[in-house]
Amino acid sequence: MSKKPVLFKKMLVIGVIILLVGISITSQSFASNIVKKSPIIIFKGETLYVGGTGEGNYSNIQDAIDNASDGDTVFVFSGTYYENIVVYKTINLIGENKNTTIIDGNYSGDVIYVSANWVNISGFTIQNSGYEAFDLGVYIYSSYCVIKSNIIINNNQGIYLKYSSYNKINNNIIVNREYGIYLQYSCSYNKINNNIISYNYKSGLILMSSCNYNIIKDNNFSKNDVKGIYFVWNSNYNQVLYNIVSGSIWGISMDICQNCDIIGNTINNNSCGVYIRSSSNILICNNLINKNIGHAAYLIASSNITVKSNIISETYSNEINGVGLLLSQLNNSSITQNSVIANVRGFLIINSSFCFISQNNISNNSIDGINFRSNSRNNIVEENLFFNNYYGVYFYSYTYNSRNNIVEENLFLNNYYGIFIYRDISNNTFYHNNFINNTENAYDRGNNIWDNGYPSGGNYWDDYAFDDNNHGENQDIPGYDRIGDEPYIISGGSNKDNYPVTELNGWLNSAPENITIDGPTYGKPGKELFYTAISDDPEDDPLYYLFDWGDGTNSSWQGVYFSGINATVNHSWDDEGEYKIRIKAKDTRGFESDWLEFEVSIPRTRASSYHWFLERFPLLERLLNTIFFEN
């Protein structure tokens, strides 16, 4: 009997087993990939009706919920339903009309409590919870829920989330006794958009205790008595975007938070627009913060705060309040590219250090642009416009000295005082500023530094009255350098700018350029050759020239010459050879060009050429010596 059929059957069985195992492995892998994706809930259930006149409709919302299954929809017709509802199933709860479909808690407990995930609630007026602290309009203790297009009114708190994430609260009107929306204890990745949140007694919105990565966008927070938006106790990585926040004591407030963004909001008519305390890495950008009563922004006991590209204006009150930016115990922060205009004070800086204030428009503030007080140190004020303030920058100290601050490259224009230093303020540095059309450019009763040394220079003063004929550290070498020959005296004491520049931005300087040289490329040992150099200076400063002759000698600095005018020097080489000349130019401020190279050939004389020829052919030299010199 042949063994081939048996062998074929065995191979067929083995093949089927391998195929089945492969299908099993592939199915498990495919199932594993599905599990890794976020779940998607699709409601395809039944619709249960509450109210109305339909046969079989429920009278109570809770009865319909109790009889619903996951995925069902409970639709509620217009009417008033006095209930305290518990939603413990994944359902849609839909009202016919948010103005006429009313769930009334009858002033007892929570109106709606949600414990199931993926619940959608829309189209209701939700009102009249109890009066206890945590009697709520809507209490969410779950995730992936949507609360949309409702009126939530006259509850102790409107919407409360606890340990809840990935929820959406959209297009609601929220007016309640204490808080509009309250997120507490690890509520993360929630989105709160396009709501009107008004007339809540304590806060429109509060995030408390590790509520992270939430987005609050395009809402209108108005006339919430204490705080419009309040983040507290390590509520981090949240974004507040494009909201209107008005009519509260504190518009947007953050306390002990990190890495949050406040971007593109309109914040007005609050006692304080933005309040940041004991926080770090907060971005405040592109907001309109105007017409607040006390302070537009109050940043206290915080670090690494960035305030950029905001309009901070029309803050009004008395001379202590009415501050655009109040910085108190603020460190390592950046305030740049803002318009700080028409406040009582632009900045009030108290006990703050290592802050960078740059490229701001600080204008039309009725008292001062920036006021330094009480031990503010190591700050930099740079490239700002101070226009039409009474004091551009004002240093004042009750007891502690503000020192080691740098004020540089600013424009002080049309202020009464450009800079005013009161009392014994010392060791601050002011240089490279332009002072134009101020009633008094500077007044200093302390002991401060008003220039950056030579050749960097000091400040431009429009009332400087001396000439510029000389240059050098002592201004005693002929040739101008755009630094005045005499110091500028600062009113108020014994301070002076030793190196006042004589034109706007006169500290700016560039090295000479376009250097050229003209002269012979061939000469003889010992013969004087003449070389002419010329260069242009961007600021038209006079120039010196240095020639390195390539033989170990140089010309030393020759000059001074006007920019663009020929400078001619001469040199001779004693020895024959190929020489590489190098030449550079230097202006009267000491800025040097790069080296320019030029080659010169100094050949041998005829006698030396004869010896060079014999050196190249020593056998010929011995033959000639034998013929002419032996016997």
C-alpha positions in Angstrom: 0.0 0.0 0.0 1.4 3.4 -0.9 2.4 5.8 1.9 1.8 9.0 -0.2 -1.9 9.4 0.7 -1.2 9.1 4.4 1.6 11.6 4.1 -0.6 14.0 2.2 -3.3 13.7 4.9 -0.8 14.5 7.6 0.5 17.5 5.8 -3.1 18.7 5.2 -4.0 18.4 8.9 -0.8 20.3 9.9 -1.6 23.0 7.4 -5.1 23.5 8.7 -3.8 23.7 12.3 -1.2 26.4 11.3 -3.9 28.3 9.4 -6.3 28.3 12.4 -3.5 29.4 14.8 -2.5 32.2 12.5 -6.2 33.4 12.3 -6.4 33.3 16.1 -3.2 35.3 16.5 -4.3 37.9 13.9 -7.7 38.2 15.6 -6.2 38.8 19.0 -3.8 41.4 17.6 -6.7 43.2 15.8 -8.8 43.1 19.0 -5.8 44.4 21.0 -5.5 47.4 18.6 -9.2 48.2 19.0 -8.9 48.2 22.8 -6.1 50.8 22.7 -8.4 53.4 21.0 -10.7 55.7 23.0 -14.2 54.3 23.3 -16.9 55.9 21.2 -20.5 55.8 22.5 -23.2 55.7 19.8 -26.8 56.3 21.0 -29.1 54.0 19.0 -31.6 53.2 21.8 -35.2 54.0 22.3 -36.8 57.3 23.1 -38.8 57.7 26.2 -41.2 60.7 26.5 -42.0 62.7 29.6 -45.0 65.1 29.8 -47.0 66.0 26.8 -50.2 64.2 25.7 -48.8 61.0 24.1 -50.1 57.7 25.2 -47.7 56.0 27.6 -45.7 59.2 28.3 -44.1 59.4 31.7 -45.2 62.0 34.2 -41.9 62.2 36.0 -38.4 62.5 34.5 -36.9 60.1 37.1 -39.4 57.4 36.3 -38.4 57.6 32.6 -34.7 57.4 33.6 -35.3 54.4 35.8 -37.0 52.5 32.9 -34.4 53.6 30.3 -31.4 51.6 29.2 -27.9 52.7 28.3 -28.1 54.5 25.0 -31.7 55.6 25.3 -33.0 59.1 25.0 -35.4 60.7 27.5 -37.2 63.5 25.9 -39.1 66.0 28.1 -41.9 68.1 26.9 -42.4 71.7 28.1 -43.6 72.1 31.7 -42.3 72.4 35.2 -41.1 69.2 36.9 -40.5 69.5 40.6 -37.9 66.7 41.0 -34.4 65.9 42.2 -33.0 63.7 39.4 -30.3 61.1 39.5 -28.8 60.1 36.2 -27.0 56.8 36.6 -27.3 55.5 33.1 -25.7 56.5 29.8 -28.5 58.4 28.2 -29.5 61.6 26.4 -31.7 63.8 28.6 -33.3 66.4 26.2 -35.8 69.2 27.0 -38.2 70.5 24.4 -37.4 74.2 25.0 -34.9 75.5 27.5 -37.1 78.4 28.4 -40.2 76.4 29.0 -38.9 72.9 30.1 -38.1 73.5 33.8 -36.6 71.1 36.3 -37.2 72.7 39.7 -35.4 71.3 42.8 -38.0 73.0 45.0 -35.1 74.5 47.2 -34.0 71.0 48.4 -30.7 69.2 47.6 -29.3 68.8 44.1 -31.5 69.3 41.1 -29.6 66.8 38.9 -26.9 64.4 40.0 -25.0 62.6 37.2 -23.0 59.5 38.1 -22.8 57.8 34.7 -20.4 58.5 31.9 -21.4 59.8 28.5 -24.5 61.6 29.6 -25.9 64.5 27.5 -28.2 67.1 29.1 -29.6 69.9 27.0 -32.7 72.1 26.6 -33.7 72.8 30.2 -34.1 75.4 32.8 -32.5 73.9 35.9 -33.3 75.9 39.0 -33.9 76.2 42.8 -31.5 73.8 44.4 -31.3 73.8 48.2 -29.4 76.4 50.2 -26.6 74.3 51.7 -23.1 75.0 50.5 -23.0 72.0 48.1 -26.6 72.0 46.9 -26.2 72.0 43.2 -28.0 72.7 40.0 -26.0 70.0 38.1 -23.6 67.7 40.0 -21.3 65.7 37.7 -19.4 62.8 39.2 -18.4 61.2 35.9 -16.7 61.8 32.6 -17.4 62.4 28.9 -20.7 64.2 29.6 -22.1 67.2 27.7 -24.1 69.9 29.4 -25.4 72.1 26.6 -27.9 74.9 25.9 -29.5 75.1 29.3 -30.5 77.9 31.7 -29.0 77.0 35.1 -30.4 79.6 37.6 -30.9 80.2 41.3 -29.0 77.3 42.6 -26.5 77.5 45.4 -23.9 76.4 42.8 -24.7 76.0 39.1 -22.6 73.1 37.8 -20.2 71.2 40.1 -17.7 68.7 38.8 -15.7 66.4 41.1 -13.1 63.9 39.9 -14.6 64.4 36.5 -12.7 64.7 33.2 -13.4 65.1 29.4 -16.7 66.9 29.9 -18.1 69.7 27.8 -20.1 72.6 29.2 -21.3 74.7 26.2 -23.8 77.4 25.4 -25.5 77.6 28.8 -26.8 80.6 30.8 -25.6 80.2 34.3 -26.8 82.6 37.1 -26.7 81.3 40.7 -26.3 82.2 44.3 -22.6 81.4 44.9 -20.6 79.8 42.1 -21.5 79.5 38.4 -19.3 76.5 37.6 -17.1 74.7 40.2 -14.4 72.1 39.3 -12.8 70.4 42.3 -10.3 67.5 42.9 -8.6 66.3 39.7 -11.0 67.5 37.1 -9.0 67.6 33.9 -9.4 67.9 30.2 -12.8 69.6 30.4 -13.9 72.2 27.9 -16.1 75.2 29.0 -17.1 77.2 26.0 -19.6 79.8 24.9 -21.5 80.2 28.1 -23.0 83.3 29.7 -21.9 83.1 33.4 -23.3 86.1 35.2 -24.5 87.4 38.6 -23.0 84.6 40.6 -22.3 85.9 44.1 -18.9 84.4 44.7 -17.3 83.3 41.4 -18.3 82.7 37.8 -15.9 79.8 37.6 -13.6 78.1 40.1 -11.0 75.4 39.5 -9.6 74.0 42.8 -7.2 71.3 43.8 -5.3 69.8 40.9 -7.7 70.6 38.1 -5.4 70.5 35.1 -5.5 70.8 31.3 -8.9 72.5 31.1 -9.9 75.0 28.4 -12.1 78.0 29.2 -12.9 79.7 25.9 -15.3 82.2 24.4 -17.4 82.7 27.5 -18.9 85.9 28.9 -18.2 86.3 32.6 -20.0 89.4 33.8 -21.0 90.8 37.2 -19.9 87.9 39.2 -19.4 89.6 42.5 -16.1 88.4 43.9 -14.2 86.6 41.1 -14.9 86.1 37.4 -12.5 83.2 37.0 -10.5 81.6 39.9 -7.8 78.9 39.7 -6.4 77.8 43.1 -4.2 75.1 44.7 -2.2 73.5 41.9 -4.7 73.9 39.1 -2.1 73.8 36.3 -1.8 73.7 32.5 -5.2 75.4 32.1 -6.0 77.9 29.3 -8.3 80.9 29.5 -8.9 82.0 25.9 -11.0 84.8 24.3 -13.4 85.4 27.1 -15.1 88.6 28.3 -14.5 89.1 32.0 -16.1 92.1 33.6 -17.8 93.5 36.7 -16.1 91.5 39.4 -13.7 92.4 42.3 -11.1 90.1 40.8 -11.5 89.4 37.0 -9.1 86.5 36.5 -7.4 85.2 39.6 -4.7 82.5 40.0 -3.4 81.3 43.4 -0.7 78.6 43.7 -0.8 77.6 40.0 1.7 76.8 37.3 1.9 76.7 33.5 -1.4 78.4 32.7 -2.2 80.7 29.8 -4.4 83.8 29.7 -4.7 84.8 26.1 -7.0 87.0 24.0 -9.5 88.0 26.7 -11.3 91.3 27.2 -11.0 92.1 30.9 -12.6 95.3 32.0 -14.6 97.1 34.7 -13.2 94.9 37.5 -11.6 96.2 40.7 -8.5 94.2 39.6 -8.4 92.8 36.1 -5.8 89.9 36.6 -4.5 88.7 39.9 -1.6 86.2 40.1 -0.3 85.1 43.5 2.3 82.4 44.4 2.3 81.1 40.9 4.9 80.4 38.2 5.1 80.1 34.4 2.0 82.0 33.7 1.5 83.6 30.2 -0.6 86.7 29.9 -0.8 87.6 26.2 -2.8 89.6 23.7 -5.5 90.6 26.2 -7.4 93.9 26.4 -7.2 94.8 30.1 -8.9 98.2 30.4 -11.1 100.4 32.5 -10.5 98.5 35.7 -10.8 100.4 38.9 -7.8 99.4 41.1 -5.2 97.5 39.2 -5.2 96.1 35.7 -2.8 93.3 36.7 -1.5 92.5 40.1 1.4 90.0 40.2 2.6 89.1 43.7 5.0 86.6 45.1 5.4 84.8 41.8 8.1 84.0 39.3 8.6 83.4 35.6 5.5 85.3 34.6 5.3 86.5 31.0 3.2 89.5 30.2 3.3 90.2 26.4 1.4 92.2 23.8 -1.5 93.3 26.0 -3.3 96.6 26.0 -3.4 97.8 29.6 -5.2 101.1 29.8 -7.5 103.5 31.6 -7.1 102.0 35.0 -8.4 104.7 37.3 -8.6 105.4 41.1 -6.3 107.4 43.4 -2.5 107.5 43.3 -2.0 104.2 45.1 -4.5 102.3 43.0 -5.1 103.0 39.3 -2.0 100.9 38.4 -1.6 99.3 35.1 0.9 96.6 36.3 1.6 96.2 40.0 4.6 93.9 40.5 5.2 92.9 44.2 7.8 90.3 45.1 7.9 89.3 41.5 11.0 87.6 40.2 12.5 86.4 36.9 9.6 87.7 34.8 9.2 89.3 31.4 6.9 92.2 30.6 7.3 93.0 26.9 5.6 94.7 23.9 2.6 95.9 25.9 0.7 99.2 25.5 0.5 100.6 29.1 -1.4 103.8 28.5 -3.7 106.3 30.3 -3.5 104.8 33.7 -2.8 106.7 36.9 0.5 104.7 37.2 1.8 102.6 34.4 3.9 100.2 36.6 4.4 100.1 40.3 7.3 97.8 41.2 7.8 96.8 44.8 10.4 94.4 46.2 10.8 92.7 42.8 14.0 91.5 41.1 15.4 90.2 37.9 12.4 91.4 35.8 12.8 92.3 32.2 10.7 95.2 31.0 11.2 95.8 27.3 9.6 97.3 24.2 6.5 98.6 25.9 4.6 101.8 25.0 4.3 103.5 28.4 2.3 106.7 27.6 -0.1 109.2 29.0 -0.1 107.8 32.6 -1.1 110.7 34.8 1.6 110.2 37.5 4.4 107.9 36.4 5.3 105.4 33.7 7.3 103.1 36.1 7.6 103.6 39.8 10.3 101.7 41.6 9.8 101.2 45.4 11.2 99.3 48.3 14.1 97.1 47.5 13.5 96.4 43.8 16.8 95.2 42.4 18.5 93.8 39.3 15.7 94.7 36.9 16.3 95.8 33.3 14.2 98.5 31.7 15.0 98.5 28.0 13.8 99.8 24.7 10.6 101.3 26.0 8.8 104.5 24.9 8.0 106.8 27.8 5.7 109.4 26.4 3.7 112.2 28.1 3.8 110.9 31.6 4.5 113.2 34.6 7.4 111.0 35.6 8.8 108.6 33.0 10.7 106.5 35.5 10.4 107.4 39.2 12.6 105.8 42.0 11.2 106.2 45.5 12.0 104.3 48.7 10.5 104.5 52.1 13.3 102.5 53.8 15.0 100.1 51.5 17.1 101.1 48.5 16.2 99.9 45.0 19.6 99.3 43.4 21.4 97.6 40.6 18.7 98.3 38.1 19.6 99.1 34.5 17.6 101.6 32.4 18.9 101.5 28.9 18.0 102.3 25.3 14.6 103.9 26.1 13.0 107.0 24.6 11.8 109.6 27.1 9.6 112.0 25.2 7.3 114.8 26.3 7.3 113.8 30.0 7.5 116.4 32.8 10.5 114.5 34.3 12.2 111.9 32.1 13.7 110.2 35.2 13.3 111.3 38.8 15.2 109.8 41.7 14.1 110.7 45.1 16.0 110.2 48.4 19.2 108.2 48.7 18.7 105.7 45.8 22.1 104.4 44.6 23.9 102.1 42.3 21.4 102.1 39.4 22.7 102.6 35.9 21.2 104.7 33.1 22.7 104.8 29.7 21.9 104.8 26.0 18.6 106.6 26.5 17.2 109.4 24.3 15.8 112.4 26.3 13.7 114.7 24.1 11.4 117.5 24.9 10.9 116.7 28.6 10.5 119.7 30.9 13.4 118.3 32.9 15.3 115.4 31.5 16.6 113.9 34.7 16.7 114.7 38.4 18.8 112.6 40.8 19.3 113.1 44.5 21.1 109.8 45.0 24.4 108.3 43.8 23.9 106.5 40.4 25.7 105.8 37.2 24.7 107.7 34.1 26.9 106.3 31.3 28.4 103.0 30.2 32.0 104.2 30.0 34.1 105.0 26.9 33.7 104.3 24.0 30.2 102.9 24.7 28.9 106.3 25.8 26.1 107.6 27.9 22.7 109.2 26.9 21.4 111.6 24.4 20.2 114.9 26.0 18.4 117.3 23.7 19.6 120.2 25.9 23.3 119.3 25.9 25.3 122.5 25.1 28.9 121.5 24.5 30.9 120.7 21.4 32.3 117.4 20.1 35.8 118.1 18.7 37.8 115.4 20.5 37.7 111.8 21.2 39.3 109.3 23.6 38.6 108.3 27.2 39.6 111.8 28.4 38.2 113.5 25.3 41.6 115.1 24.6 42.6 113.6 21.3 41.6 115.7 18.2 38.8 114.2 16.1 35.1 113.9 16.9 33.5 110.7 18.1 29.8 111.7 18.6 30.5 112.0 22.3 30.5 115.4 23.9 33.8 116.8 25.1 32.2 117.8 28.5 30.0 115.9 30.9 26.3 116.4 31.2 25.3 117.5 34.7 22.3 115.8 36.2 20.0 118.0 38.4 19.5 117.3 42.0 23.0 116.3 43.2 26.5 115.5 42.0 25.7 113.0 39.3 26.8 113.4 35.7 26.9 111.7 32.4 30.6 111.6 31.6 30.1 110.6 27.9 26.9 112.2 26.6 26.3 111.3 22.9 25.6 114.2 20.6 23.0 112.6 18.3 20.0 110.4 18.6 21.0 106.8 19.3 24.6 108.0 19.2 25.8 104.9 21.0 25.1 102.8 17.9 28.4 102.1 16.1 29.7 99.9 13.3 33.1 99.1 12.2 34.6 100.8 9.1 33.9 99.0 5.8 34.8 98.9 2.1 38.5 99.3 2.9 40.8 99.4 -0.2 44.5 99.9 -0.8 46.4 101.2 -3.8 50.2 101.1 -4.5 53.0 99.3 -6.3 53.2 95.6 -6.2 57.0 95.6 -7.2 60.0 97.4 -5.7 63.7 97.2 -4.9 65.3 96.7 -1.5 65.8 100.0 0.4 63.5 102.0 -1.9 60.5 103.8 -0.4 57.2 102.8 -1.7 53.9 104.7 -1.1 50.6 103.1 -0.4 47.1 104.8 -0.2 44.3 103.4 1.9 40.6 104.5 2.0 37.6 103.3 3.9 34.0 104.3 4.7 32.6 104.6 8.3 28.9 103.9 8.5 28.5 106.7 11.1 30.9 109.0 9.3 33.4 108.9 12.2 37.0 109.9 11.6 39.4 106.9 11.0 42.8 105.6 11.8 44.7 103.1 9.6 47.2 100.4 10.6 49.7 98.9 8.1 51.4 95.6 8.9 54.3 95.4 6.4 54.9 91.7 6.6 58.5 92.1 7.7 57.8 92.2 11.4 57.2 95.9 11.5 54.0 98.0 11.2 53.1 101.7 10.8 51.3 102.1 14.1 47.9 103.7 13.9 48.0 106.6 11.4 45.4 109.3 11.6 43.0 110.7 12.1 41.4 111.0 8.6 37.9 111.8 7.6 35.8 108.9 6.4 36.2 108.4 2.7 39.5 110.4 2.5 42.8 108.9 1.3 45.5 108.0 3.8 49.0 107.7 2.3 52.0 106.1 4.1 55.4 104.8 2.8 57.7 101.9 3.6 60.8 100.2 2.3 62.0 96.6 2.6 65.7 95.9 3.2 65.6 92.3 2.0 64.4 90.8 -1.1 61.4 88.5 -1.0 57.6 88.3 -1.3 55.8 90.3 1.3 52.1 90.2 2.3 50.9 93.6 3.5 47.9 93.7 5.8 45.8 96.9 6.5 42.8 97.7 8.7 40.8 100.8 9.7 39.6 101.9 13.1 37.1 104.7 13.9 37.4 107.1 16.8 35.2 104.9 19.0 37.7 102.0 18.6 35.7 99.8 16.2 38.1 98.0 13.8 37.5 96.6 10.3 38.8 93.2 9.2 42.3 93.0 7.7 42.8 93.5 4.0 45.8 91.7 2.4 48.0 93.0 -0.5 51.2 91.3 -1.9 54.5 93.1 -2.8 57.5 91.6 -4.5 61.0 92.9 -3.7 63.4 91.1 -6.2 67.3 90.8 -5.9 69.7 93.3 -7.5 71.8 92.0 -10.5 74.8 91.2 -8.2 72.6 89.3 -5.9 71.0 87.6 -8.8 74.4 86.3 -9.9 75.1 84.8 -6.5 71.6 83.3 -6.5 72.4 81.7 -9.9 75.6 80.2 -8.5 73.8 78.9 -5.5 71.4 77.1 -7.7 74.3 75.4 -9.7 77.2 74.6 -7.4 79.1 72.5 -10.0 79.2 75.5 -12.3 80.5 77.6 -9.4 83.4 75.2 -8.8 84.3 75.1 -12.5 84.4 78.9 -12.8 86.6 79.1 -9.6 89.0 76.6 -11.2 89.3 78.5 -14.4 89.6 82.0 -13.0 91.2 81.7 -9.6 93.5 78.6 -9.6 97.1 79.4 -10.9 
